[in-house]
Amino acid sequence: MISYKLHVLFYIDKVKINQKGQCPMKCRITYKKTRKQFSIGIFIDPNIWLSKKQKAFPQNKENTILNNKLSLIHQQVDKGSLKPLQKCEVFLFLETI
């Protein structure tokens, strides 16, 4: 029996830096070698993002809040309880695979 794993990756879009010098964060879901990505509505300074650890560093109040939000989004993706629009897009995507 083949089991497929759902991979969740957070990354920043360094091409779209705003006037404050922050980049939008995006989430990429990979399932059965097919990807779906969407913006999560968070902007972050690219200098504090550690892509290998999937966390903002150094640990301070703002970064801890951000890391907690990312953890919640990851849990929602695993459970399948994203916001309605994102849920619809992601699960329509998963059904077509």
Secondary structure, DSSP 4 states (H G I P E B T S, - for coil): ------EEEEEE-TTS--TTS-EEEEEEEEETTEEEEEEEEEEE-GGGEETTTTEESS--HHHHHHHHHHHHHHHHHHHT---HHHHHHHHHHHHT-
